[in-house]
């Protein structure tokens, strides 16, 4: 088994060396940055959102925040004051003419590529979703065009909260 592994490794090194000498380039596709990003891709391309929704509640998301929110959170962290509370203000954005919504990204790199150098935080998805105003829709995006949009009712369902009943017609 060790000899076979050695032969495979040696052949791989020779093949790499041959490609470098001939100048032939390979198609290289970057793997997803993290588990949440991989699940977002699967959810949007294969129509299987269950794993993405589960990971959204446990993995970190990256979100733009207002300057005031960023400064308050930074001051609280530097003071190491666990009792201080800061209201988190998420700016809203319009995507391709859609209604304004809060954006979350699967990585800091994707956030910076999409919105530039703004104030942002990384936060577990469940916490981020629970900080949204009750009427705010949200989208989770990556840098390759994959996105999952959530209505306020879908967010409440993800968080295990009751969904507001529609007004009854009298």
PASEBA-1860 file (N, C-alpha, C; in nm, 3 decimals):
! residues 170
1> XXXXXXXX> 0.083/-0.119/0.000/0.000/0.000/0.000/0.087/0.124/0.000 ~ 0.195/0.125/0.085/0.284/0.240/0.090/0.353/0.261/-0.044 ~ 0.392/0.150/-0.109/0.458/0.161/-0.239/0.363/0.221/-0.342 ~ 0.237/0.178/-0.340/0.138/0.230/-0.433/0.117/0.378/-0.411 ~ 0.108/0.419/-0.284/0.091/0.560/-0.251/0.211/0.640/-0.300 ~ 0.332/0.585/-0.282/0.453/0.653/-0.328/0.452/0.670/-0.480 ~ 0.408/0.568/-0.552/0.401/0.576/-0.699/0.300/0.681/-0.741 ~ 0.184/0.684/-0.676/0.081/0.782/-0.710/0.133/0.923/-0.683
9> XXXXXXXX> 0.197/0.943/-0.569/0.252/1.076/-0.537/0.361/1.115/-0.637 ~ 0.450/1.022/-0.669/0.556/1.052/-0.765/0.498/1.086/-0.901 ~ 0.398/1.010/-0.946/0.336/1.038/-1.074/0.269/1.175/-1.072 ~ 0.203/1.208/-0.961/0.139/1.338/-0.948/0.240/1.451/-0.957 ~ 0.356/1.434/-0.894/0.460/1.536/-0.901/0.515/1.549/-1.042 ~ 0.535/1.434/-1.110/0.583/1.439/-1.248/0.481/1.506/-1.339 ~ 0.355/1.475/-1.320/0.250/1.535/-1.404/0.245/1.685/-1.381 ~ 0.259/1.728/-1.256/0.260/1.871/-1.225/0.380/1.937/-1.291
17> XXXXXXXX> 0.494/1.873/-1.284/0.616/1.927/-1.344/0.601/1.938/-1.495 ~ 0.541/1.835/-1.557/0.524/1.836/-1.702/0.430/1.949/-1.745 ~ 0.324/1.971/-1.668/0.231/2.079/-1.702/0.302/2.214/-1.691 ~ 0.384/2.228/-1.590/0.455/2.356/-1.571/0.552/2.379/-1.686 ~ 0.619/2.275/-1.733/0.716/2.290/-1.840/0.650/2.318/-1.974 ~ 0.534/2.260/-1.999/0.469/2.280/-2.127/0.386/2.407/-2.131 ~ 0.358/2.465/-2.015/0.280/2.588/-2.010/0.131/2.565/-2.024 ~ 0.087/2.441/-2.020/-0.056/2.412/-2.029/-0.121/2.451/-1.898
25> XXXXXXXX> -0.226/2.530/-1.908/-0.295/2.573/-1.786/-0.417/2.487/-1.763 ~ -0.444/2.462/-1.637/-0.562/2.385/-1.599/-0.673/2.480/-1.558 ~ -0.794/2.435/-1.574/-0.908/2.508/-1.522/-0.908/2.488/-1.372 ~ -0.906/2.597/-1.296/-0.906/2.587/-1.150/-1.029/2.656/-1.097 ~ -1.109/2.582/-1.024/-1.230/2.638/-0.963/-1.206/2.644/-0.813 ~ -1.218/2.762/-0.757/-1.198/2.777/-0.614/-1.310/2.706/-0.538 ~ -1.272/2.634/-0.433/-1.376/2.569/-0.352/-1.450/2.675/-0.271 ~ -1.570/2.643/-0.223/-1.641/2.738/-0.138/-1.555/2.776/-0.018
33> XXXXXXXX> -1.572/2.898/0.029/-1.492/2.951/0.137/-1.520/2.878/0.268 ~ -1.643/2.841/0.292/-1.680/2.781/0.419/-1.805/2.694/0.401 ~ -1.845/2.629/0.510/-1.960/2.538/0.504/-2.088/2.611/0.467 ~ -2.107/2.731/0.520/-2.229/2.807/0.489/-2.234/2.841/0.340 ~ -2.120/2.882/0.285/-2.114/2.914/0.142/-2.143/2.790/0.059 ~ -2.085/2.676/0.095/-2.110/2.552/0.021/-2.258/2.515/0.027 ~ -2.319/2.531/0.142/-2.461/2.499/0.157/-2.549/2.597/0.078 ~ -2.509/2.724/0.072/-2.583/2.822/-0.008/-2.580/2.783/-0.155
41> XXXXXXXX> -2.464/2.743/-0.203/-2.451/2.700/-0.342/-2.541/2.579/-0.369 ~ -2.538/2.481/-0.281/-2.622/2.362/-0.297/-2.770/2.401/-0.293 ~ -2.806/2.490/-0.201/-2.946/2.530/-0.189/-2.996/2.599/-0.314 ~ -2.913/2.686/-0.373/-2.958/2.760/-0.490/-2.947/2.679/-0.620 ~ -2.847/2.594/-0.631/-2.829/2.519/-0.755/-2.905/2.388/-0.757 ~ -2.919/2.323/-0.643/-2.985/2.193/-0.639/-3.124/2.199/-0.575 ~ -3.161/2.317/-0.527/-3.294/2.331/-0.467/-3.310/2.257/-0.336 ~ -3.201/2.244/-0.259/-3.206/2.174/-0.132/-3.167/2.269/-0.019
49> XXXXXXXX> -3.264/2.345/0.035/-3.230/2.449/0.132/-3.215/2.402/0.277 ~ -3.250/2.278/0.310/-3.252/2.234/0.451/-3.117/2.252/0.520 ~ -3.009/2.205/0.459/-2.876/2.215/0.521/-2.833/2.362/0.531 ~ -2.863/2.440/0.429/-2.829/2.582/0.433/-2.901/2.651/0.549 ~ -3.029/2.625/0.562/-3.106/2.688/0.670/-3.054/2.646/0.807 ~ -3.015/2.520/0.822/-2.958/2.473/0.949/-2.827/2.545/0.978 ~ -2.739/2.552/0.879/-2.609/2.617/0.900/-2.623/2.768/0.918 ~ -2.721/2.827/0.854/-2.742/2.972/0.869/-2.763/3.008/1.016
57> XXXXXXXX> -2.822/2.920/1.091/-2.849/2.948/1.232/-2.727/2.926/1.321 ~ -2.627/2.853/1.273/-2.512/2.821/1.358/-2.381/2.886/1.311 ~ -2.367/2.911/1.183/-2.242/2.967/1.129/-2.244/3.119/1.133 ~ -2.126/3.178/1.122/-2.116/3.324/1.118/-2.159/3.378/0.983 ~ -2.222/3.493/0.987/-2.250/3.570/0.866/-2.178/3.704/0.883 ~ -2.162/3.773/0.774/-2.091/3.901/0.772/-2.189/4.006/0.724 ~ -2.207/4.110/0.804/-2.312/4.206/0.775/-2.262/4.349/0.785 ~ -2.300/4.433/0.688/-2.270/4.575/0.700/-2.354/4.632/0.815
65> XXXXXXXX> -2.296/4.725/0.888/-2.368/4.793/0.996/-2.343/4.943/0.986 ~ -2.423/5.019/1.058/-2.404/5.163/1.059/-2.274/5.197/1.133 ~ -2.222/5.314/1.107/-2.100/5.358/1.175/-2.121/5.363/1.326 ~ -2.239/5.413/1.370/-2.269/5.421/1.512/-2.270/5.285/1.579 ~ -2.328/5.187/1.512/-2.330/5.050/1.565/-2.189/4.996/1.578 ~ -2.109/5.016/1.474/-1.972/4.965/1.476/-1.892/5.027/1.590 ~ -1.903/5.158/1.605/-1.828/5.227/1.711/-1.875/5.183/1.850 ~ -2.005/5.166/1.870/-2.058/5.122/2.000/-2.012/4.980/2.033
73> XXXXXXXX> -2.016/4.891/1.935/-1.971/4.754/1.958/-1.822/4.749/1.987 ~ -1.744/4.829/1.916/-1.599/4.834/1.938/-1.569/4.886/2.078 ~ -1.637/4.992/2.121/-1.615/5.049/2.254/-1.652/4.948/2.363 ~ -1.762/4.877/2.346/-1.804/4.776/2.444/-1.703/4.662/2.452 ~ -1.651/4.621/2.338/-1.552/4.513/2.336/-1.423/4.558/2.404 ~ -1.378/4.680/2.375/-1.255/4.730/2.436/-1.270/4.748/2.587 ~ -1.389/4.787/2.631/-1.414/4.804/2.774/-1.440/4.669/2.841 ~ -1.457/4.564/2.762/-1.488/4.430/2.812/-1.607/4.433/2.907
81> XXXXXXXX> -1.706/4.510/2.866/-1.827/4.526/2.946/-1.937/4.438/2.890 ~ -1.957/4.322/2.951/-2.058/4.227/2.904/-2.199/4.279/2.926 ~ -2.214/4.375/3.014/-2.348/4.426/3.045/-2.393/4.534/2.947 ~ -2.299/4.594/2.874/-2.339/4.701/2.783/-2.420/4.643/2.668 ~ -2.520/4.718/2.627/-2.606/4.674/2.518/-2.600/4.778/2.408 ~ -2.588/4.733/2.287/-2.583/4.821/2.172/-2.694/4.782/2.077 ~ -2.767/4.881/2.032/-2.868/4.853/1.929/-2.795/4.838/1.796 ~ -2.815/4.727/1.731/-2.749/4.702/1.603/-2.838/4.755/1.492
89> XXXXXXXX> -2.782/4.844/1.410/-2.855/4.900/1.298/-2.793/4.846/1.169 ~ -2.872/4.767/1.098/-2.829/4.712/0.970/-2.883/4.802/0.859 ~ -2.796/4.854/0.772/-2.849/4.930/0.657/-2.921/4.836/0.561 ~ -3.009/4.891/0.482/-3.080/4.810/0.383/-3.031/4.845/0.243 ~ -3.044/4.749/0.154/-2.997/4.764/0.016/-3.105/4.712/-0.078 ~ -3.102/4.760/-0.200/-3.190/4.713/-0.306/-3.107/4.627/-0.401 ~ -3.157/4.507/-0.431/-3.087/4.417/-0.523/-3.173/4.403/-0.648 ~ -3.121/4.449/-0.760/-3.191/4.436/-0.889/-3.338/4.477/-0.882
97> XXXXXXXX> -3.364/4.590/-0.822/-3.499/4.644/-0.818/-3.591/4.581/-0.714 ~ -3.538/4.494/-0.631/-3.620/4.430/-0.527/-3.648/4.530/-0.415 ~ -3.740/4.498/-0.327/-3.760/4.584/-0.209/-3.630/4.590/-0.128 ~ -3.616/4.695/-0.049/-3.496/4.706/0.034/-3.492/4.593/0.135 ~ -3.371/4.541/0.158/-3.354/4.431/0.252/-3.217/4.440/0.317 ~ -3.203/4.370/0.428/-3.075/4.360/0.498/-2.995/4.251/0.429 ~ -2.866/4.278/0.407/-2.780/4.181/0.341/-2.684/4.117/0.440 ~ -2.671/3.986/0.428/-2.570/3.910/0.502/-2.487/3.837/0.398
105> XXXXXXXX> -2.358/3.819/0.427/-2.268/3.753/0.334/-2.206/3.631/0.400 ~ -2.164/3.534/0.318/-2.106/3.411/0.370/-1.958/3.427/0.406 ~ -1.895/3.538/0.364/-1.755/3.563/0.401/-1.727/3.712/0.401 ~ -1.625/3.751/0.475/-1.584/3.892/0.479/-1.537/3.938/0.341 ~ -1.470/3.849/0.268/-1.420/3.884/0.135/-1.534/3.916/0.040 ~ -1.640/3.836/0.046/-1.756/3.860/-0.041/-1.825/3.990/-0.003 ~ -1.835/4.018/0.126/-1.896/4.144/0.171/-1.818/4.263/0.116 ~ -1.686/4.260/0.134/-1.602/4.372/0.088/-1.609/4.388/-0.063
113> XXXXXXXX> -1.612/4.277/-0.135/-1.620/4.284/-0.282/-1.752/4.345/-0.327 ~ -1.859/4.318/-0.253/-1.992/4.365/-0.294/-2.018/4.510/-0.255 ~ -1.976/4.550/-0.137/-2.013/4.684/-0.089/-1.895/4.774/-0.057 ~ -1.773/4.725/-0.077/-1.657/4.808/-0.052/-1.620/4.817/0.095 ~ -1.544/4.917/0.125/-1.494/4.936/0.262/-1.597/5.010/0.346 ~ -1.686/4.935/0.406/-1.787/4.990/0.496/-1.766/4.927/0.633 ~ -1.842/4.974/0.729/-1.838/4.913/0.861/-1.916/4.782/0.855 ~ -1.861/4.676/0.917/-1.926/4.547/0.915/-1.890/4.468/1.040
121> XXXXXXXX> -1.970/4.366/1.066/-1.946/4.276/1.178/-1.961/4.132/1.131 ~ -1.901/4.040/1.206/-1.929/3.898/1.187/-2.006/3.854/1.310 ~ -2.109/3.775/1.287/-2.201/3.741/1.394/-2.270/3.609/1.359 ~ -2.297/3.524/1.459/-2.371/3.401/1.426/-2.504/3.435/1.360 ~ -2.540/3.356/1.260/-2.661/3.383/1.182/-2.787/3.395/1.265 ~ -2.805/3.306/1.363/-2.926/3.313/1.447/-2.933/3.448/1.518 ~ -2.822/3.491/1.572/-2.819/3.619/1.642/-2.847/3.735/1.545 ~ -2.788/3.730/1.428/-2.810/3.836/1.329/-2.957/3.844/1.290
129> XXXXXXXX> -3.018/3.730/1.262/-3.159/3.729/1.223/-3.249/3.776/1.337 ~ -3.213/3.743/1.460/-3.297/3.784/1.573/-3.286/3.933/1.601 ~ -3.182/3.999/1.551/-3.164/4.143/1.571/-3.238/4.227/1.466 ~ -3.292/4.162/1.364/-3.361/4.236/1.258/-3.493/4.294/1.309 ~ -3.531/4.411/1.257/-3.666/4.462/1.287/-3.768/4.361/1.235 ~ -3.885/4.351/1.300/-3.984/4.250/1.263/-4.031/4.255/1.117 ~ -4.021/4.370/1.053/-4.070/4.382/0.916/-3.959/4.378/0.811 ~ -3.836/4.347/0.852/-3.723/4.352/0.758/-3.701/4.221/0.685
137> XXXXXXXX> -3.706/4.223/0.551/-3.663/4.106/0.475/-3.510/4.102/0.473 ~ -3.454/3.987/0.440/-3.309/3.973/0.438/-3.268/3.881/0.323 ~ -3.141/3.894/0.286/-3.082/3.804/0.185/-2.944/3.763/0.233 ~ -2.910/3.637/0.208/-2.776/3.586/0.235/-2.712/3.562/0.100 ~ -2.590/3.617/0.081/-2.526/3.615/-0.050/-2.381/3.568/-0.041 ~ -2.331/3.526/-0.154/-2.187/3.504/-0.167/-2.137/3.589/-0.283 ~ -2.013/3.577/-0.317/-1.955/3.659/-0.422/-1.973/3.604/-0.562 ~ -2.039/3.489/-0.576/-2.057/3.428/-0.708/-2.200/3.441/-0.760
145> XXXXXXXX> -2.281/3.521/-0.694/-2.417/3.542/-0.741/-2.522/3.452/-0.679 ~ -2.483/3.366/-0.587/-2.581/3.282/-0.517/-2.643/3.365/-0.405 ~ -2.773/3.353/-0.390/-2.839/3.425/-0.281/-2.966/3.354/-0.240 ~ -2.998/3.369/-0.114/-3.122/3.317/-0.058/-3.192/3.435/0.008 ~ -3.316/3.459/-0.032/-3.393/3.571/0.024/-3.496/3.518/0.122 ~ -3.520/3.596/0.225/-3.615/3.557/0.329/-3.711/3.672/0.359 ~ -3.838/3.641/0.363/-3.939/3.738/0.406/-3.935/3.744/0.559 ~ -3.996/3.847/0.617/-4.001/3.852/0.764/-4.066/3.726/0.825
153> XXXXXXXX> -4.171/3.674/0.763/-4.236/3.553/0.815/-4.143/3.431/0.805 ~ -4.067/3.421/0.696/-3.972/3.310/0.682/-3.862/3.319/0.787 ~ -3.820/3.441/0.818/-3.718/3.460/0.923/-3.773/3.415/1.058 ~ -3.896/3.454/1.088/-3.958/3.412/1.215/-3.968/3.259/1.221 ~ -4.005/3.196/1.111/-4.015/3.050/1.108/-3.878/2.987/1.132 ~ -3.772/3.039/1.066/-3.637/2.987/1.087/-3.597/2.995/1.233 ~ -3.635/3.105/1.298/-3.598/3.127/1.438/-3.689/3.051/1.535 ~ -3.791/2.984/1.481/-3.882/2.910/1.567/-3.981/2.998/1.639
161> XXXXXXXX> -4.007/3.115/1.584/-4.102/3.209/1.644/-4.237/3.197/1.574 ~ -4.344/3.231/1.642/-4.476/3.227/1.576/-4.484/3.331/1.465 ~ -4.550/3.292/1.358/-4.571/3.383/1.245/-4.700/3.459/1.271 ~ -4.695/3.588/1.245/-4.812/3.672/1.267/-4.926/3.624/1.177 ~ -5.043/3.616/1.233/-5.160/3.575/1.155/-5.203/3.689/1.065 ~ -5.246/3.658/0.942/-5.293/3.765/0.853/-5.418/3.829/0.910 ~ -5.439/3.957/0.882/-5.558/4.024/0.934/-5.683/3.953/0.881 ~ -5.781/3.937/0.969/-5.902/3.868/0.926/-5.997/3.968/0.861
169> XX> -6.064/3.922/0.757/-6.160/4.007/0.685/-6.292/4.009/0.762 ~ -6.345/4.126/0.789/-6.470/4.136/0.865/-6.587/4.140/0.773
END
